[in-house]
Amino acid sequence: MFTLSAGDLARFLFGMVVLLAAANLLGYVAEKLSIPRVIGEVAGDLFLVPH
């Protein structure tokens, strides 16, 4: 059985919120620069994900 501690779950959820917020913010910025929103969203995710 797979279990997560409360700390692990909180860390996962916080990471997801940060990724979604960055994607949304950079998508908005991309739209204002007349670039497709999806390009900004992908850039936001690539910026935050460790390589």
PDB file of N, CA, C and O in Angstrom:
ATOM      1  N   MET A   1       0.839  -1.180   0.000  1.00  0.00           N
ATOM      2  CA  MET A   1       0.000   0.000   0.000  1.00  0.00           C
ATOM      3  C   MET A   1       0.886   1.245   0.000  1.00  0.00           C
ATOM      4  O   MET A   1       1.905   1.299   0.689  1.00  0.00           O
ATOM      5  N   PHE A   2       0.484   2.228  -0.772  1.00  0.00           N
ATOM      6  CA  PHE A   2       1.228   3.481  -0.892  1.00  0.00           C
ATOM      7  C   PHE A   2       0.658   4.510   0.076  1.00  0.00           C
ATOM      8  O   PHE A   2      -0.543   4.779   0.068  1.00  0.00           O
ATOM      9  N   THR A   3       1.523   5.084   0.909  1.00  0.00           N
ATOM     10  CA  THR A   3       1.055   6.096   1.864  1.00  0.00           C
ATOM     11  C   THR A   3       1.949   7.323   1.788  1.00  0.00           C
ATOM     12  O   THR A   3       3.131   7.232   1.456  1.00  0.00           O
ATOM     13  N   LEU A   4       1.372   8.447   2.097  1.00  0.00           N
ATOM     14  CA  LEU A   4       2.093   9.719   2.169  1.00  0.00           C
ATOM     15  C   LEU A   4       1.923  10.290   3.568  1.00  0.00           C
ATOM     16  O   LEU A   4       0.837  10.243   4.147  1.00  0.00           O
ATOM     17  N   SER A   5       3.003  10.825   4.096  1.00  0.00           N
ATOM     18  CA  SER A   5       2.866  11.528   5.375  1.00  0.00           C
ATOM     19  C   SER A   5       2.240  12.894   5.111  1.00  0.00           C
ATOM     20  O   SER A   5       2.193  13.351   3.969  1.00  0.00           O
ATOM     21  N   ALA A   6       1.774  13.524   6.145  1.00  0.00           N
ATOM     22  CA  ALA A   6       1.141  14.837   6.005  1.00  0.00           C
ATOM     23  C   ALA A   6       2.122  15.852   5.439  1.00  0.00           C
ATOM     24  O   ALA A   6       1.739  16.700   4.634  1.00  0.00           O
ATOM     25  N   GLY A   7       3.382  15.774   5.851  1.00  0.00           N
ATOM     26  CA  GLY A   7       4.395  16.707   5.342  1.00  0.00           C
ATOM     27  C   GLY A   7       4.665  16.511   3.863  1.00  0.00           C
ATOM     28  O   GLY A   7       4.820  17.481   3.121  1.00  0.00           O
ATOM     29  N   ASP A   8       4.723  15.249   3.429  1.00  0.00           N
ATOM     30  CA  ASP A   8       4.944  14.956   2.010  1.00  0.00           C
ATOM     31  C   ASP A   8       3.779  15.450   1.160  1.00  0.00           C
ATOM     32  O   ASP A   8       3.980  16.023   0.089  1.00  0.00           O
ATOM     33  N   LEU A   9       2.576  15.227   1.640  1.00  0.00           N
ATOM     34  CA  LEU A   9       1.398  15.672   0.900  1.00  0.00           C
ATOM     35  C   LEU A   9       1.353  17.197   0.816  1.00  0.00           C
ATOM     36  O   LEU A   9       1.049  17.748  -0.242  1.00  0.00           O
ATOM     37  N   ALA A  10       1.645  17.869   1.899  1.00  0.00           N
ATOM     38  CA  ALA A  10       1.651  19.339   1.898  1.00  0.00           C
ATOM     39  C   ALA A  10       2.707  19.866   0.941  1.00  0.00           C
ATOM     40  O   ALA A  10       2.468  20.837   0.223  1.00  0.00           O
ATOM     41  N   ARG A  11       3.867  19.236   0.928  1.00  0.00           N
ATOM     42  CA  ARG A  11       4.947  19.664   0.026  1.00  0.00           C
ATOM     43  C   ARG A  11       4.557  19.459  -1.439  1.00  0.00           C
ATOM     44  O   ARG A  11       4.832  20.310  -2.284  1.00  0.00           O
ATOM     45  N   PHE A  12       3.922  18.339  -1.732  1.00  0.00           N
ATOM     46  CA  PHE A  12       3.456  18.068  -3.088  1.00  0.00           C
ATOM     47  C   PHE A  12       2.425  19.100  -3.530  1.00  0.00           C
ATOM     48  O   PHE A  12       2.527  19.661  -4.621  1.00  0.00           O
ATOM     49  N   LEU A  13       1.433  19.348  -2.679  1.00  0.00           N
ATOM     50  CA  LEU A  13       0.381  20.305  -3.024  1.00  0.00           C
ATOM     51  C   LEU A  13       0.936  21.714  -3.186  1.00  0.00           C
ATOM     52  O   LEU A  13       0.515  22.445  -4.083  1.00  0.00           O
ATOM     53  N   PHE A  14       1.878  22.104  -2.329  1.00  0.00           N
ATOM     54  CA  PHE A  14       2.496  23.422  -2.460  1.00  0.00           C
ATOM     55  C   PHE A  14       3.239  23.534  -3.789  1.00  0.00           C
ATOM     56  O   PHE A  14       3.153  24.561  -4.462  1.00  0.00           O
ATOM     57  N   GLY A  15       3.962  22.489  -4.166  1.00  0.00           N
ATOM     58  CA  GLY A  15       4.677  22.488  -5.443  1.00  0.00           C
ATOM     59  C   GLY A  15       3.734  22.617  -6.627  1.00  0.00           C
ATOM     60  O   GLY A  15       4.022  23.336  -7.584  1.00  0.00           O
ATOM     61  N   MET A  16       2.613  21.920  -6.562  1.00  0.00           N
ATOM     62  CA  MET A  16       1.627  21.999  -7.645  1.00  0.00           C
ATOM     63  C   MET A  16       1.039  23.402  -7.759  1.00  0.00           C
ATOM     64  O   MET A  16       0.857  23.918  -8.861  1.00  0.00           O
ATOM     65  N   VAL A  17       0.746  24.012  -6.621  1.00  0.00           N
ATOM     66  CA  VAL A  17       0.196  25.372  -6.633  1.00  0.00           C
ATOM     67  C   VAL A  17       1.208  26.346  -7.222  1.00  0.00           C
ATOM     68  O   VAL A  17       0.838  27.217  -8.010  1.00  0.00           O
ATOM     69  N   VAL A  18       2.469  26.213  -6.856  1.00  0.00           N
ATOM     70  CA  VAL A  18       3.505  27.104  -7.386  1.00  0.00           C
ATOM     71  C   VAL A  18       3.649  26.922  -8.897  1.00  0.00           C
ATOM     72  O   VAL A  18       3.743  27.906  -9.630  1.00  0.00           O
ATOM     73  N   LEU A  19       3.667  25.679  -9.369  1.00  0.00           N
ATOM     74  CA  LEU A  19       3.777  25.431 -10.807  1.00  0.00           C
ATOM     75  C   LEU A  19       2.590  26.005 -11.573  1.00  0.00           C
ATOM     76  O   LEU A  19       2.768  26.632 -12.617  1.00  0.00           O
ATOM     77  N   LEU A  20       1.389  25.793 -11.061  1.00  0.00           N
ATOM     78  CA  LEU A  20       0.201  26.316 -11.736  1.00  0.00           C
ATOM     79  C   LEU A  20       0.170  27.838 -11.731  1.00  0.00           C
ATOM     80  O   LEU A  20      -0.222  28.457 -12.720  1.00  0.00           O
ATOM     81  N   ALA A  21       0.579  28.436 -10.631  1.00  0.00           N
ATOM     82  CA  ALA A  21       0.601  29.902 -10.557  1.00  0.00           C
ATOM     83  C   ALA A  21       1.620  30.483 -11.536  1.00  0.00           C
ATOM     84  O   ALA A  21       1.338  31.474 -12.209  1.00  0.00           O
ATOM     85  N   ALA A  22       2.798  29.871 -11.618  1.00  0.00           N
ATOM     86  CA  ALA A  22       3.827  30.353 -12.548  1.00  0.00           C
ATOM     87  C   ALA A  22       3.360  30.201 -13.991  1.00  0.00           C
ATOM     88  O   ALA A  22       3.562  31.102 -14.805  1.00  0.00           O
ATOM     89  N   ALA A  23       2.739  29.074 -14.313  1.00  0.00           N
ATOM     90  CA  ALA A  23       2.247  28.858 -15.674  1.00  0.00           C
ATOM     91  C   ALA A  23       1.178  29.882 -16.021  1.00  0.00           C
ATOM     92  O   ALA A  23       1.174  30.437 -17.120  1.00  0.00           O
ATOM     93  N   ASN A  24       0.277  30.130 -15.089  1.00  0.00           N
ATOM     94  CA  ASN A  24      -0.788  31.099 -15.335  1.00  0.00           C
ATOM     95  C   ASN A  24      -0.232  32.511 -15.488  1.00  0.00           C
ATOM     96  O   ASN A  24      -0.645  33.248 -16.383  1.00  0.00           O
ATOM     97  N   LEU A  25       0.690  32.884 -14.629  1.00  0.00           N
ATOM     98  CA  LEU A  25       1.266  34.225 -14.683  1.00  0.00           C
ATOM     99  C   LEU A  25       2.041  34.453 -15.980  1.00  0.00           C
ATOM    100  O   LEU A  25       1.859  35.476 -16.641  1.00  0.00           O
ATOM    101  N   LEU A  26       2.898  33.511 -16.343  1.00  0.00           N
ATOM    102  CA  LEU A  26       3.666  33.689 -17.575  1.00  0.00           C
ATOM    103  C   LEU A  26       2.791  33.552 -18.817  1.00  0.00           C
ATOM    104  O   LEU A  26       3.103  34.134 -19.856  1.00  0.00           O
ATOM    105  N   GLY A  27       1.709  32.797 -18.728  1.00  0.00           N
ATOM    106  CA  GLY A  27       0.745  32.746 -19.822  1.00  0.00           C
ATOM    107  C   GLY A  27       0.086  34.096 -20.028  1.00  0.00           C
ATOM    108  O   GLY A  27      -0.105  34.531 -21.164  1.00  0.00           O
ATOM    109  N   TYR A  28      -0.257  34.752 -18.949  1.00  0.00           N
ATOM    110  CA  TYR A  28      -0.843  36.091 -19.016  1.00  0.00           C
ATOM    111  C   TYR A  28       0.147  37.088 -19.620  1.00  0.00           C
ATOM    112  O   TYR A  28      -0.218  37.902 -20.469  1.00  0.00           O
ATOM    113  N   VAL A  29       1.395  37.016 -19.177  1.00  0.00           N
ATOM    114  CA  VAL A  29       2.426  37.919 -19.709  1.00  0.00           C
ATOM    115  C   VAL A  29       2.622  37.673 -21.197  1.00  0.00           C
ATOM    116  O   VAL A  29       2.765  38.620 -21.970  1.00  0.00           O
ATOM    117  N   ALA A  30       2.629  36.410 -21.602  1.00  0.00           N
ATOM    118  CA  ALA A  30       2.797  36.082 -23.015  1.00  0.00           C
ATOM    119  C   ALA A  30       1.652  36.661 -23.848  1.00  0.00           C
ATOM    120  O   ALA A  30       1.882  37.181 -24.940  1.00  0.00           O
ATOM    121  N   GLU A  31       0.425  36.574 -23.339  1.00  0.00           N
ATOM    122  CA  GLU A  31      -0.709  37.156 -24.067  1.00  0.00           C
ATOM    123  C   GLU A  31      -0.534  38.656 -24.250  1.00  0.00           C
ATOM    124  O   GLU A  31      -0.845  39.190 -25.315  1.00  0.00           O
ATOM    125  N   LYS A  32      -0.047  39.335 -23.234  1.00  0.00           N
ATOM    126  CA  LYS A  32       0.152  40.780 -23.323  1.00  0.00           C
ATOM    127  C   LYS A  32       1.250  41.131 -24.323  1.00  0.00           C
ATOM    128  O   LYS A  32       1.261  42.231 -24.876  1.00  0.00           O
ATOM    129  N   LEU A  33       2.173  40.198 -24.556  1.00  0.00           N
ATOM    130  CA  LEU A  33       3.251  40.408 -25.527  1.00  0.00           C
ATOM    131  C   LEU A  33       2.881  39.873 -26.912  1.00  0.00           C
ATOM    132  O   LEU A  33       3.740  39.773 -27.789  1.00  0.00           O
ATOM    133  N   SER A  34       1.620  39.534 -27.108  1.00  0.00           N
ATOM    134  CA  SER A  34       1.102  38.999 -28.372  1.00  0.00           C
ATOM    135  C   SER A  34       1.757  37.680 -28.764  1.00  0.00           C
ATOM    136  O   SER A  34       1.977  37.411 -29.945  1.00  0.00           O
ATOM    137  N   ILE A  35       2.065  36.866 -27.765  1.00  0.00           N
ATOM    138  CA  ILE A  35       2.594  35.526 -27.968  1.00  0.00           C
ATOM    139  C   ILE A  35       1.494  34.567 -27.507  1.00  0.00           C
ATOM    140  O   ILE A  35       0.776  34.883 -26.558  1.00  0.00           O
ATOM    141  N   PRO A  36       1.341  33.413 -28.147  1.00  0.00           N
ATOM    142  CA  PRO A  36       0.314  32.477 -27.672  1.00  0.00           C
ATOM    143  C   PRO A  36       0.492  32.131 -26.189  1.00  0.00           C
ATOM    144  O   PRO A  36       1.605  31.908 -25.715  1.00  0.00           O
ATOM    145  N   ARG A  37      -0.613  32.095 -25.487  1.00  0.00           N
ATOM    146  CA  ARG A  37      -0.603  31.859 -24.041  1.00  0.00           C
ATOM    147  C   ARG A  37       0.104  30.550 -23.675  1.00  0.00           C
ATOM    148  O   ARG A  37       0.804  30.482 -22.665  1.00  0.00           O
ATOM    149  N   VAL A  38      -0.078  29.524 -24.490  1.00  0.00           N
ATOM    150  CA  VAL A  38       0.506  28.226 -24.183  1.00  0.00           C
ATOM    151  C   VAL A  38       2.030  28.289 -24.153  1.00  0.00           C
ATOM    152  O   VAL A  38       2.656  27.532 -23.410  1.00  0.00           O
ATOM    153  N   ILE A  39       2.636  29.162 -24.934  1.00  0.00           N
ATOM    154  CA  ILE A  39       4.094  29.315 -24.923  1.00  0.00           C
ATOM    155  C   ILE A  39       4.543  29.843 -23.565  1.00  0.00           C
ATOM    156  O   ILE A  39       5.537  29.368 -23.017  1.00  0.00           O
ATOM    157  N   GLY A  40       3.829  30.813 -23.019  1.00  0.00           N
ATOM    158  CA  GLY A  40       4.147  31.339 -21.698  1.00  0.00           C
ATOM    159  C   GLY A  40       3.937  30.310 -20.603  1.00  0.00           C
ATOM    160  O   GLY A  40       4.712  30.247 -19.648  1.00  0.00           O
ATOM    161  N   GLU A  41       2.886  29.499 -20.739  1.00  0.00           N
ATOM    162  CA  GLU A  41       2.619  28.478 -19.729  1.00  0.00           C
ATOM    163  C   GLU A  41       3.719  27.417 -19.709  1.00  0.00           C
ATOM    164  O   GLU A  41       4.171  27.000 -18.642  1.00  0.00           O
ATOM    165  N   VAL A  42       4.142  26.989 -20.885  1.00  0.00           N
ATOM    166  CA  VAL A  42       5.219  25.999 -20.961  1.00  0.00           C
ATOM    167  C   VAL A  42       6.521  26.601 -20.435  1.00  0.00           C
ATOM    168  O   VAL A  42       7.278  25.926 -19.738  1.00  0.00           O
ATOM    169  N   ALA A  43       6.784  27.853 -20.760  1.00  0.00           N
ATOM    170  CA  ALA A  43       7.997  28.516 -20.268  1.00  0.00           C
ATOM    171  C   ALA A  43       7.980  28.599 -18.744  1.00  0.00           C
ATOM    172  O   ALA A  43       9.017  28.416 -18.107  1.00  0.00           O
ATOM    173  N   GLY A  44       6.831  28.868 -18.161  1.00  0.00           N
ATOM    174  CA  GLY A  44       6.723  28.923 -16.706  1.00  0.00           C
ATOM    175  C   GLY A  44       7.038  27.586 -16.058  1.00  0.00           C
ATOM    176  O   GLY A  44       7.720  27.524 -15.035  1.00  0.00           O
ATOM    177  N   ASP A  45       6.537  26.520 -16.661  1.00  0.00           N
ATOM    178  CA  ASP A  45       6.816  25.184 -16.112  1.00  0.00           C
ATOM    179  C   ASP A  45       8.290  24.817 -16.294  1.00  0.00           C
ATOM    180  O   ASP A  45       8.912  24.271 -15.383  1.00  0.00           O
ATOM    181  N   LEU A  46       8.842  25.115 -17.464  1.00  0.00           N
ATOM    182  CA  LEU A  46      10.247  24.787 -17.701  1.00  0.00           C
ATOM    183  C   LEU A  46      11.186  25.587 -16.800  1.00  0.00           C
ATOM    184  O   LEU A  46      12.258  25.112 -16.425  1.00  0.00           O
ATOM    185  N   PHE A  47      10.775  26.796 -16.462  1.00  0.00           N
ATOM    186  CA  PHE A  47      11.593  27.657 -15.606  1.00  0.00           C
ATOM    187  C   PHE A  47      11.707  27.084 -14.186  1.00  0.00           C
ATOM    188  O   PHE A  47      12.750  27.212 -13.545  1.00  0.00           O
ATOM    189  N   LEU A  48      10.637  26.458 -13.703  1.00  0.00           N
ATOM    190  CA  LEU A  48      10.617  25.981 -12.320  1.00  0.00           C
ATOM    191  C   LEU A  48      11.036  24.524 -12.138  1.00  0.00           C
ATOM    192  O   LEU A  48      11.462  24.144 -11.047  1.00  0.00           O
ATOM    193  N   VAL A  49      10.924  23.703 -13.177  1.00  0.00           N
ATOM    194  CA  VAL A  49      11.227  22.289 -13.044  1.00  0.00           C
ATOM    195  C   VAL A  49      12.734  22.094 -13.068  1.00  0.00           C
ATOM    196  O   VAL A  49      13.407  22.620 -13.955  1.00  0.00           O
ATOM    197  N   PRO A  50      13.277  21.349 -12.113  1.00  0.00           N
ATOM    198  CA  PRO A  50      14.739  21.115 -12.121  1.00  0.00           C
ATOM    199  C   PRO A  50      15.158  20.310 -13.342  1.00  0.00           C
ATOM    200  O   PRO A  50      14.440  19.421 -13.799  1.00  0.00           O
ATOM    201  N   HIS A  51      16.320  20.639 -13.851  1.00  0.00           N
ATOM    202  CA  HIS A  51      16.804  19.961 -15.069  1.00  0.00           C
ATOM    203  C   HIS A  51      17.722  18.847 -14.701  1.00  0.00           C
ATOM    204  O   HIS A  51      18.235  18.155 -15.580  1.00  0.00           O
TER     205      HIS A  51
END
